[in-house]
Amino acid sequence: MSQQQISDQLDEQLKYDYPNKANNTIQAPQIIGYQYHIKERLSIGLVYCISNVQTPTLEYPDFQNPGEVTEYTYRVGLNSFLGSVDWHWYVRNGNKSTLALNSGIALGVFNVNFETNILSGDASNLPQINLSQGGSGWQLTLVGIKQAFHYRYLKGFGYHASLGLGVNTIGLTTGINYTL
């Protein structure tokens, strides 16, 4: 489930009580991983991903005390921990850099946390929702590109980009990498 889908479902649930609600804040997935090359073209690794969707500040009136309101937000956090296998179907080793194209799959677990954050007020009449649910997770990398530089001051650093879908993200991810 993508972060945009989570945001859209929050909007759907809140549209009757808050028809003029501002847009939710969507944090792009933050991913950290480690890959070990078993062979030149085959690597295994671990990937951890975290992302969040949060509503703007909402106000809930206290019906027993007129004039009193509770300010709060809803936050949905997504965490995943996956083991990955990648096949590097094109590898070019040059004097100044290494370039690789790959595809792969990652399997593991994910957890979604839904919580009500009280910012101010009594909150005694506010229906608070705090729950956590997990399950099996997966991420499919259709095509990825990784380049590592061999320049004197950039040695080991590089970039990567991948197009994929799954619990971590649906679409394009980009980032930097370091090769030991």
N, C-alpha and C positions, 0 to 999 in steps of 0.2 A: 504494500500500500504506500503510495507516494505521499509526501508532505502536503502537496496541493489537495489530494483526496481527503486527507485528514482535516485540512482547513475548510474544505467545502462541506464536509459532514458536520463540523462544528457550526458553520453558518446555517445549515439546514435546521439543526436543532434549536438554534437561538433566534431564527428570523421572526417568529411571532411575538416573542417577548422584547426583542431589541431590533425593530425593523430598520433603524438608522445607525446600526452599529458600524464602527470603522473597520477597516480590513485587519485581519489577523496578521501577526508577525510570524514569518516562516524562516527558521534558521536552516540554511543549507546544510546538508550532511557533512559532518567532520569525520574524516576517515583516516585511520592510522593502520599500517600493516607492515608485515615482514614477509619477505620471500627468500627462499633458499633454493638455489639451482642444483637439482640432483644431477642433471646433465645440461648440456648447452641449450637444449630446446625445451626442457621440462623443469618446472619449478613448483614447489609447494609452499604454502604460507598460512598466515593467520591475519585476519582482518577484524578490526573493531570499528563500529560506526555509531555515532550519536547525532540526533537531530531533534528539533523541537518546533512545536506550533503553539503560539500563545494568543489569546484573545486580547483586545484592548481592555482597559479598565471598564468594568460593568458596574451598575448601581442597582441594588435590590432594596426596596423599601421595607421598613419594619412596620407591619400592619398594626401591631399592638402599641407602638409609640410613634404616632404621626410626626413627620418631620425628620425622623432618624432614618439613615440609609446605611447599607453595608456596601463598601467598594471591594471588588474582587476581580480576579482573572481566572480563566481556565487555562491550564497548560497540559499539553500532550507531549510526552517525551518518548522517543523511539531509540532503543539500544539494540545492537546486534553484535554477535561474536561468531565468526565463520572461519572454517578451514578452507583453503583454496588450492586448486590445481590449475596451472596455466600451461598451455602449449604455445611455444614461441615458433610460429611457422615461418618467420622470416627474420634472420639475424645477419646484420652487416657489421663487421668489426673493422674500423678504420683507425688511422694513426691518432686522430683527434677526438673520435667519439665512437660509441657503439649504439646502433639503432636496432630495435626489435619490434616486430608486430606480433601480437598474441591474441588468443581467445582462451576462455576458461570458465570454470564454474566454482562456486563457493557454497558450502553447505554448513549449517549450524543452527543457532537458536536466536530468537529475537524476543524482546520484551517491550510492551507499550504501557506507559504509566500515565494515567489521567488523574490530575489533581486540581483541587480548588485552592487558590491562594487568596487568603483574606488580607486586604490592604488596610482597611479601617472599618470601624463599626462593630456592632454586637454579634452579628451573624447567627443569632439564635433561630431566626425563622428561615434562613437561607438553606435551601436543599444542597448540601455539600456532596460532591462526588469525588471519591478518592478510590481508585482501583488500579490494579495491575494485572496484565494478562500476557502470557508468553506463548510461544509455539516454535515450530520448526521454521527456519529461515533459509533462503537461498538467494544467490545473485549470479546471474549469467552475464559474462562479458562477451559480447558479440565480436568486437574488435577493439584492440588497445594498441597504443604506440608508446614506447619508452625509449628515451635517449639518455645516455650517460656520457659526460664529457671527460676527456683525458687531458685537458689543458692544465698547466701548472697550478693556477690558483682555483680552478673549478674542479679539480680532479675528484671524481666520484659523484659529483652533483649532476643532476639532470632533471628532466621533466617527464611527465606521463599524462596521457589522456586516454579515456576508454568510453566506449558506448555500450551501455548494458541496461539490464532491468532486473528487479528483484526487490528485497526488503530494504537495501541500502539506498538505492536511487533508481529512478527510471529516467534515462537520458544520458547526458554527457557529464563525466567527472574529469577534473583536471587537478594537477598538483605537482609537487616537486618530489624528488627521490634522492637517496644517497646510497651509493654502492660501496660496501666494505671491501 
